[in-house]
């Protein structure tokens, strides 16, 4: 039963008020919306759009994006309810701890770290690619060994490493300072996206939309490979591209483009009015980005026939082929500016999830201490920055995009289940925002997330299993024994209700309510 011990909502909120671990409340609803847009619009719109249209769905990639938006929209409603009810750092990890127990919370937190660390590394590599292309035209090209490569440790991506190192220092200074720069770069990025839409409309040829859903085509030589979706293996379906299954597989891939709105929930403790601002930031950023994504898909598949799209640089290549190489350079410059904001936001999210896990004792607690001047967890930020910098500099390009998706979808799946569970377990809690149609919509959200997970390749599932195995080893070797909730359970004779005992000092513990005793835990 110790694996199912929960941490009460009151305990989580009281923990956020302990001075040694307190984050500064600097963020408004506008900050959160820009924060969300900054991380959502990134590598997905600049790279995934073209490759998914060319190889999986054709013009129907629009439907893939809409399916991904439905999945994310349902999950966003669940995140909005939980984050406004439990305005504490940690996002899905904290929600799971309060509803499904410590082991599930660990799995969710571990999956979120997978999502955010790898996503930051992958996007940093994408930034490096655009950086090398753009600066190469000015004669500032790095040696091949210092650019991204396709083999393990056969290169060192200096540009990606330098970007992450610089952003680590910026994040350590303070989140408000980080978001000022983020705001400016997001403005540049949104301008570039609008530029693509407005300028591309005049080159649309409606004939390119036919057929809108290309006929299904069998994939030669794929039947025995590890690249087949797990769903095909389980159902005995033949591997194919395009058609209806191509649209669904495309949704599982372009889901990468939506990753980020959930990162808004990790900043709950740094939000001035989380009960109002978090739902606005989460849902608002997702709506804005969905409109922009669908518009870009219609433009790119209207400008170029789907089977002629360049998967590596679809947007820039489309304008270059239309006789406007200058536009292509503008897009590349926008990508350099825009992708930097994605990396920064993902890094902030990763540090906040790891911060919450460390504060609970599942990881070393010393890393969660905040600097009294900056109000940020500096030790945690430096550790996370180092891990992401190494990953970005050494992991082969294109190796782990789908690992990011499966980590995210698994977290979304569990968050969706957490809503009806918390509604039943704690009906007394104030819920400033409620998911309409609960429990049906949360269950539907969980089902869609699971189905998209099953449409990821078998190879991705095997890597995911290895990641979970590593997580279990760390949890049982360290986290379970150092858990603050677990230690409280031992002090109280095995009754783990998630409120930390402070009865070791009767002079302090006497006269306190259960929740007040918890908030004084740091004094012991």
C-alpha positions as CSV (number, residue, x, y, z in Angstrom):
1,X,0.0,0.0,0.0
2,X,3.0,2.4,0.4
3,X,3.1,2.6,-3.4
4,X,-0.4,4.1,-3.4
5,X,0.1,6.6,-0.6
6,X,-1.1,10.1,-1.7
7,X,-0.1,13.6,-0.8
8,X,-3.1,15.8,0.1
9,X,-3.9,18.9,-1.7
10,X,-3.5,20.9,1.5
11,X,0.0,19.5,1.9
12,X,1.0,20.4,-1.6
13,X,-0.2,24.0,-1.2
14,X,1.4,24.4,2.2
15,X,4.7,23.1,0.7
16,X,4.7,25.8,-1.9
17,X,4.5,28.4,1.0
18,X,7.7,27.2,2.8
19,X,10.1,30.1,2.5
20,X,13.1,27.9,1.6
21,X,11.3,26.5,-1.4
22,X,9.1,29.4,-2.4
23,X,9.0,30.7,-6.0
24,X,8.2,34.3,-6.8
25,X,4.7,35.0,-8.1
26,X,5.4,37.2,-11.2
27,X,3.2,35.8,-14.0
28,X,-0.1,37.1,-15.4
29,X,-2.6,35.5,-17.8
30,X,-1.0,37.3,-20.7
31,X,2.4,36.0,-19.6
32,X,1.1,32.5,-19.5
33,X,-0.6,32.7,-22.9
34,X,2.6,34.1,-24.5
35,X,4.5,31.4,-22.6
36,X,2.3,28.7,-24.1
37,X,2.4,30.1,-27.6
38,X,6.2,30.4,-27.3
39,X,6.6,26.7,-26.7
40,X,3.9,25.3,-28.9
41,X,4.8,27.1,-32.1
42,X,8.3,25.7,-32.9
43,X,9.9,22.8,-34.5
44,X,6.5,21.3,-35.3
45,X,5.3,24.1,-37.7
46,X,8.8,24.5,-39.3
47,X,9.6,20.8,-39.8
48,X,6.9,18.3,-38.9
49,X,4.2,19.8,-41.1
50,X,6.0,19.2,-44.4
51,X,7.3,15.7,-43.6
52,X,3.9,14.5,-42.3
53,X,2.1,15.8,-45.4
54,X,4.6,14.4,-47.8
55,X,4.9,10.9,-46.3
56,X,1.6,10.2,-44.4
57,X,-1.5,12.3,-45.0
58,X,-1.2,14.6,-48.0
59,X,-3.5,17.6,-47.9
60,X,-5.4,15.8,-45.2
61,X,-2.6,16.7,-42.8
62,X,-5.1,19.4,-41.9
63,X,-7.3,16.7,-40.4
64,X,-4.3,15.2,-38.6
65,X,-3.7,18.6,-37.0
66,X,-7.4,18.9,-36.1
67,X,-7.4,15.4,-34.5
68,X,-4.3,16.3,-32.6
69,X,-6.0,19.6,-31.5
70,X,-9.1,17.6,-30.3
71,X,-6.9,15.3,-28.2
72,X,-4.9,18.3,-26.8
73,X,-8.0,20.3,-26.3
74,X,-9.6,17.6,-24.1
75,X,-6.4,17.2,-22.2
76,X,-6.1,21.0,-21.9
77,X,-9.6,21.1,-20.2
78,X,-8.4,18.5,-17.7
79,X,-5.2,20.4,-17.1
80,X,-7.1,23.7,-16.6
81,X,-9.4,22.1,-13.9
82,X,-6.6,20.5,-12.0
83,X,-4.1,23.3,-12.2
84,X,-6.7,25.9,-11.0
85,X,-7.7,23.5,-8.2
86,X,-4.1,22.6,-7.2
87,X,-2.0,25.7,-8.1
88,X,1.3,24.0,-7.3
89,X,4.4,23.4,-9.4
90,X,4.8,19.9,-10.9
91,X,1.8,19.9,-13.3
92,X,0.6,16.3,-14.0
93,X,3.0,14.9,-11.4
94,X,1.4,16.9,-8.5
95,X,-2.1,16.1,-9.7
96,X,-1.3,12.3,-9.9
97,X,0.2,12.4,-6.4
98,X,-3.0,13.7,-5.0
99,X,-5.3,11.2,-6.8
100,X,-3.6,8.0,-7.8
101,X,-0.7,7.6,-5.4
102,X,3.1,8.0,-5.2
103,X,4.1,5.3,-7.7
104,X,1.8,6.7,-10.4
105,X,3.0,10.2,-9.6
106,X,6.6,9.1,-10.0
107,X,5.8,7.5,-13.4
108,X,4.0,10.7,-14.6
109,X,6.9,12.9,-13.4
110,X,9.4,10.6,-15.0
111,X,7.5,10.6,-18.2
112,X,7.3,14.4,-18.1
113,X,11.0,14.6,-17.7
114,X,11.4,12.4,-20.7
115,X,9.1,14.7,-22.7
116,X,10.6,17.9,-21.7
117,X,14.3,17.0,-21.7
118,X,14.2,15.2,-25.1
119,X,11.9,17.9,-26.6
120,X,14.3,20.6,-25.5
121,X,17.2,18.7,-27.0
122,X,15.4,17.9,-30.2
123,X,14.3,21.5,-30.7
124,X,17.8,22.8,-29.9
125,X,19.1,20.5,-32.7
126,X,16.5,22.0,-35.0
127,X,17.6,25.5,-34.0
128,X,21.2,24.5,-34.7
129,X,20.3,23.3,-38.2
130,X,18.7,26.6,-39.1
131,X,21.5,28.5,-37.4
132,X,24.1,26.7,-39.5
133,X,22.1,27.2,-42.7
134,X,21.6,30.9,-42.1
135,X,25.1,31.7,-40.9
136,X,26.6,29.4,-43.6
137,X,25.3,31.8,-46.2
138,X,27.3,34.5,-44.5
139,X,30.5,32.4,-44.6
140,X,30.4,31.5,-40.9
141,X,30.1,27.7,-41.2
142,X,31.2,25.5,-38.3
143,X,33.3,22.3,-39.0
144,X,31.3,19.2,-39.7
145,X,32.3,17.6,-36.4
146,X,30.8,20.5,-34.6
147,X,27.4,20.3,-36.3
148,X,24.6,17.8,-35.7
149,X,25.2,14.3,-36.9
150,X,23.3,11.0,-37.4
151,X,25.5,8.7,-35.3
152,X,26.0,8.4,-31.5
153,X,28.8,10.5,-30.1
154,X,30.4,10.9,-33.5
155,X,29.9,14.7,-33.4
156,X,29.4,17.6,-30.9
157,X,26.7,20.0,-31.9
158,X,28.4,23.2,-30.7
159,X,25.5,25.6,-31.6
160,X,22.9,23.5,-29.8
161,X,25.1,23.2,-26.7
162,X,25.8,26.9,-26.7
163,X,22.1,27.8,-27.0
164,X,21.2,25.6,-24.1
165,X,24.1,26.9,-22.0
166,X,23.0,30.5,-22.6
167,X,19.4,29.8,-21.9
168,X,20.3,28.0,-18.7
169,X,22.0,31.2,-17.4
170,X,19.0,33.3,-18.4
171,X,16.5,31.0,-16.6
172,X,18.6,31.0,-13.5
173,X,18.5,34.8,-13.3
174,X,14.6,34.7,-13.0
175,X,11.5,33.6,-14.8
176,X,10.2,37.1,-15.3
177,X,13.4,38.2,-17.0
178,X,13.3,35.0,-19.1
179,X,9.7,35.8,-20.2
180,X,10.6,39.4,-21.3
181,X,13.0,38.0,-23.9
182,X,10.5,35.2,-24.6
183,X,7.8,37.8,-25.3
184,X,9.9,39.6,-27.9
185,X,11.0,36.4,-29.7
186,X,7.4,35.1,-29.7
187,X,6.3,38.3,-31.4
188,X,8.9,37.7,-34.1
189,X,7.8,34.1,-34.5
190,X,4.1,34.9,-34.8
191,X,4.9,37.5,-37.3
192,X,6.8,34.9,-39.4
193,X,3.9,32.5,-39.2
194,X,1.5,35.2,-40.3
195,X,3.9,36.2,-43.0
196,X,3.9,32.6,-44.3
197,X,0.1,32.5,-44.4
198,X,-0.5,35.9,-46.0
199,X,2.2,35.7,-48.6
200,X,1.5,32.0,-49.4
201,X,-2.2,32.5,-50.1
202,X,-1.5,34.1,-53.4
203,X,0.5,31.0,-54.6
204,X,-2.2,28.4,-53.7
205,X,-3.4,26.2,-56.6
206,X,-6.6,24.5,-55.7
207,X,-5.7,21.5,-57.8
208,X,-3.0,20.6,-55.3
209,X,-5.8,19.8,-52.8
210,X,-7.0,16.9,-55.0
211,X,-7.1,14.2,-53.8
212,X,-7.6,15.6,-50.3
213,X,-7.1,12.2,-48.7
214,X,-4.7,10.3,-51.1
215,X,-5.5,6.6,-51.6
216,X,-3.9,4.3,-49.1
217,X,-0.6,2.9,-50.2
218,X,1.2,-0.2,-48.8
219,X,4.7,0.5,-47.4
220,X,7.2,-1.8,-49.1
221,X,9.6,-3.5,-46.8
222,X,8.0,-2.2,-43.6
223,X,6.1,-5.4,-42.6
224,X,8.9,-6.9,-40.5
225,X,10.5,-3.7,-39.2
226,X,10.4,-2.1,-35.7
227,X,9.0,1.1,-37.3
228,X,5.5,-0.2,-37.7
229,X,2.8,1.3,-35.3
230,X,2.0,-1.0,-32.4
231,X,-1.7,-0.8,-33.4
232,X,-0.9,-2.5,-36.7
233,X,0.9,-5.3,-34.9
234,X,-1.9,-5.8,-32.5
235,X,-4.7,-5.8,-35.1
236,X,-2.8,-7.6,-37.9
237,X,-3.2,-4.6,-40.3
238,X,-0.9,-4.2,-43.2
239,X,1.4,-1.2,-43.0
240,X,0.3,1.7,-45.2
241,X,0.7,5.4,-45.8
242,X,-2.1,7.9,-46.7
243,X,-5.7,7.0,-46.5
244,X,-7.6,7.2,-43.2
245,X,-4.9,5.4,-41.3
246,X,-2.4,7.8,-42.8
247,X,-4.4,10.7,-41.3
248,X,-4.4,9.0,-37.9
249,X,-0.7,8.1,-38.0
250,X,-0.1,11.7,-39.1
251,X,-1.9,12.9,-36.0
252,X,0.3,10.7,-33.8
253,X,3.3,12.4,-35.4
254,X,2.2,16.0,-35.6
255,X,1.1,15.8,-32.0
256,X,4.8,16.8,-31.4
257,X,3.8,20.2,-32.8
258,X,1.3,20.8,-29.9
259,X,3.6,19.8,-27.1
260,X,4.0,22.7,-24.7
261,X,0.6,23.9,-23.5
262,X,0.9,21.6,-20.5
263,X,4.1,23.3,-19.6
264,X,2.0,26.3,-18.6
265,X,0.7,24.3,-15.7
266,X,4.2,23.8,-14.3
267,X,4.4,27.5,-13.5
268,X,1.4,27.5,-11.2
269,X,3.3,28.6,-8.1
270,X,4.7,31.6,-10.0
271,X,1.3,32.8,-11.2
272,X,-0.3,35.8,-9.4
273,X,-3.9,34.5,-9.7
274,X,-3.6,30.8,-10.7
275,X,-7.2,30.0,-10.3
276,X,-8.1,32.4,-13.1
277,X,-5.0,32.8,-15.1
278,X,-3.9,29.2,-15.6
279,X,-7.1,28.1,-17.5
280,X,-6.8,31.2,-19.7
281,X,-3.1,30.6,-20.4
282,X,-3.5,26.9,-21.2
283,X,-6.7,27.0,-23.3
284,X,-5.9,30.4,-24.9
285,X,-2.5,29.4,-26.2
286,X,-3.8,26.1,-27.6
287,X,-6.7,27.8,-29.5
288,X,-4.4,30.4,-31.0
289,X,-1.8,27.8,-32.1
290,X,-4.4,25.5,-33.6
291,X,-5.8,28.3,-35.9
292,X,-2.2,29.1,-37.0
293,X,-1.3,25.5,-37.6
294,X,-4.4,24.7,-39.7
295,X,-3.8,27.9,-41.8
296,X,-0.2,27.0,-42.5
297,X,-1.2,23.4,-43.5
298,X,-3.7,24.7,-46.0
299,X,-1.1,27.1,-47.4
300,X,1.8,24.6,-47.8
301,X,-0.3,21.8,-49.3
302,X,-2.0,24.4,-51.6
303,X,1.4,25.9,-52.8
304,X,3.0,22.5,-53.5
305,X,1.6,19.1,-54.5
306,X,1.9,16.8,-51.4
307,X,4.2,14.4,-53.2
308,X,6.6,17.2,-54.2
309,X,6.9,18.7,-50.7
310,X,10.5,18.9,-49.3
311,X,10.2,17.0,-45.9
312,X,13.4,18.7,-44.5
313,X,12.4,22.4,-45.0
314,X,9.0,22.5,-46.5
315,X,8.1,26.1,-45.8
316,X,11.4,27.7,-47.0
317,X,11.5,25.4,-50.0
318,X,8.0,26.2,-51.1
319,X,8.8,29.9,-51.3
320,X,12.1,29.2,-52.9
321,X,10.4,27.2,-55.6
322,X,7.9,30.0,-56.1
323,X,10.7,32.3,-57.0
324,X,11.2,34.1,-53.7
325,X,14.4,32.9,-52.1
326,X,14.4,36.1,-50.0
327,X,11.2,34.9,-48.3
328,X,13.0,31.6,-47.6
329,X,15.7,33.5,-45.7
330,X,13.2,35.4,-43.7
331,X,11.6,32.1,-42.7
332,X,14.9,30.7,-41.7
333,X,15.8,33.7,-39.6
334,X,12.4,33.5,-37.9
335,X,13.0,29.9,-37.1
336,X,16.3,30.8,-35.5
337,X,14.5,33.3,-33.3
338,X,11.4,31.3,-32.7
339,X,12.9,27.9,-31.8
340,X,15.1,29.5,-29.1
341,X,11.9,30.4,-27.2
342,X,10.7,26.8,-27.4
343,X,13.9,25.5,-25.9
344,X,13.7,28.0,-23.1
345,X,10.1,27.2,-22.2
346,X,10.7,23.5,-22.3
347,X,13.7,23.9,-20.0
348,X,11.6,26.0,-17.5
349,X,9.0,23.2,-17.5
350,X,11.6,20.5,-17.0
351,X,13.2,22.3,-14.0
352,X,9.8,22.9,-12.4
353,X,8.7,19.2,-12.6
354,X,12.1,18.1,-11.3
355,X,11.9,20.8,-8.6
356,X,8.5,19.4,-7.4
357,X,9.8,15.8,-7.3
358,X,12.9,16.9,-5.4
359,X,10.9,18.9,-2.9
360,X,8.9,15.8,-2.1
361,X,12.1,13.8,-1.5
362,X,11.7,11.5,-4.5
363,X,14.9,13.1,-5.8
364,X,17.6,14.8,-3.7
365,X,15.9,17.7,-1.8
366,X,18.9,20.0,-1.8
367,X,18.5,20.6,-5.5
368,X,15.0,22.2,-4.9
369,X,16.2,25.1,-2.8
370,X,15.4,28.4,-4.3
371,X,17.8,31.4,-4.4
372,X,16.3,34.2,-2.2
373,X,17.4,36.9,-4.7
374,X,16.2,35.3,-8.0
375,X,13.4,33.2,-6.6
376,X,14.4,30.3,-8.9
377,X,15.8,26.8,-8.1
378,X,19.3,27.6,-9.3
379,X,20.9,24.2,-8.5
380,X,18.1,22.4,-10.3
381,X,18.3,24.8,-13.3
382,X,22.1,24.1,-13.7
383,X,21.7,20.3,-13.5
384,X,18.8,20.3,-15.9
385,X,20.6,22.7,-18.3
386,X,23.7,20.4,-18.3
387,X,21.6,17.3,-19.1
388,X,19.7,19.0,-21.9
389,X,22.9,20.5,-23.4
390,X,24.7,17.1,-23.5
391,X,21.6,15.5,-25.0
392,X,21.3,18.2,-27.7
393,X,25.0,18.1,-28.5
394,X,25.4,14.3,-28.8
395,X,22.1,12.5,-29.6
396,X,21.7,11.8,-33.3
397,X,19.3,14.2,-35.1
398,X,15.8,12.8,-35.6
399,X,16.3,9.9,-33.1
400,X,13.9,10.7,-30.4
401,X,11.0,12.8,-31.6
402,X,8.5,10.0,-31.2
403,X,9.8,9.3,-27.7
404,X,8.7,12.9,-26.8
405,X,5.2,12.1,-28.1
406,X,4.8,8.9,-26.1
407,X,6.1,10.5,-22.9
408,X,3.6,13.4,-23.4
409,X,0.6,11.2,-24.3
410,X,1.2,8.9,-21.3
411,X,1.1,12.0,-19.0
412,X,-2.1,13.3,-20.7
413,X,-3.7,9.9,-20.3
414,X,-3.1,9.8,-16.6
415,X,-4.1,13.5,-16.1
416,X,-7.4,12.8,-17.9
417,X,-8.1,9.9,-15.5
418,X,-7.2,12.1,-12.5
419,X,-10.1,14.5,-13.1
420,X,-13.0,12.1,-12.3
421,X,-10.9,10.5,-9.6
422,X,-10.3,13.8,-7.8
423,X,-14.0,14.8,-8.3
424,X,-15.0,11.6,-6.4
425,X,-12.3,11.7,-3.8
426,X,-12.5,15.4,-3.0
427,X,-15.9,16.9,-3.9
428,X,-15.4,19.6,-1.3
429,X,-12.5,21.3,-3.2
430,X,-13.1,24.7,-4.8
431,X,-12.9,24.3,-8.6
432,X,-12.7,27.7,-10.3
433,X,-12.7,25.9,-13.7
434,X,-14.5,22.6,-14.4
435,X,-14.3,20.3,-17.3
436,X,-17.8,20.3,-18.9
437,X,-19.4,16.9,-19.3
438,X,-17.3,15.1,-16.7
439,X,-16.6,12.2,-16.5
440,X,-17.4,11.5,-20.1
441,X,-15.0,14.1,-21.6
442,X,-12.0,13.1,-19.4
443,X,-12.6,9.4,-20.3
444,X,-12.8,10.3,-24.0
445,X,-9.6,12.3,-23.6
446,X,-7.9,9.3,-22.0
447,X,-9.1,7.0,-24.8
448,X,-7.9,9.2,-27.6
449,X,-4.5,9.6,-25.9
450,X,-4.1,5.8,-25.5
451,X,-5.2,5.3,-29.2
452,X,-2.6,7.8,-30.4
453,X,0.1,6.1,-28.3
454,X,-0.8,2.8,-29.9
455,X,-0.2,4.4,-33.3
456,X,3.4,5.0,-32.4
457,X,6.1,2.6,-33.6
458,X,7.0,-0.6,-31.8
459,X,10.6,0.7,-31.5
460,X,9.3,3.8,-29.6
461,X,7.4,1.5,-27.2
462,X,10.5,-0.5,-26.5
463,X,12.6,2.6,-25.7
464,X,9.7,3.8,-23.5
465,X,9.8,0.6,-21.6
466,X,13.6,1.0,-21.0
467,X,13.0,4.5,-19.8
468,X,10.3,3.3,-17.3
469,X,12.6,0.5,-16.1
470,X,15.3,3.1,-15.3
471,X,12.7,5.2,-13.5
472,X,11.6,2.2,-11.4
473,X,15.2,1.4,-10.4
474,X,15.7,5.0,-9.2
475,X,12.4,5.1,-7.4
476,X,12.8,1.9,-5.5
477,X,16.5,2.5,-4.8
478,X,16.1,6.1,-3.7
479,X,12.7,7.8,-4.0
480,X,10.6,5.4,-2.0
481,X,13.0,5.5,1.0
482,X,13.4,9.3,1.0
483,X,9.8,10.2,0.2
484,X,8.6,12.8,2.7
485,X,5.1,11.4,2.6
486,X,6.6,7.9,3.3
487,X,8.6,9.1,6.2
488,X,5.6,10.7,7.7
489,X,3.7,7.5,7.3
490,X,6.4,5.7,9.3
491,X,6.3,8.3,12.1
492,X,2.6,8.0,12.3
493,X,2.6,4.2,12.5
494,X,2.0,3.5,8.8
495,X,-0.9,5.9,8.2
496,X,0.2,8.0,5.2
497,X,-2.3,10.7,4.5
498,X,0.1,13.0,2.9
499,X,0.5,15.4,5.8
500,X,4.0,15.5,7.2
501,X,4.4,14.9,10.9
502,X,5.8,17.6,13.1
503,X,5.1,16.0,16.4
504,X,8.8,15.4,17.0
505,X,8.8,18.7,18.8
506,X,5.8,19.0,21.0
507,X,6.5,22.6,21.7
508,X,5.9,23.4,18.1
509,X,3.4,20.7,17.2
510,X,1.1,21.4,20.0
511,X,-1.9,23.6,19.2
512,X,-1.5,23.3,15.4
513,X,-4.1,21.8,13.1
514,X,-3.0,19.0,10.8
515,X,-2.4,21.4,7.9
516,X,-0.7,24.0,10.0
517,X,1.6,21.4,11.5
518,X,2.5,20.5,7.9
519,X,3.5,24.0,7.0
520,X,5.8,24.2,10.0
521,X,7.6,21.1,8.8
522,X,10.6,23.0,7.4
523,X,11.4,24.4,10.9
524,X,12.2,20.8,12.1
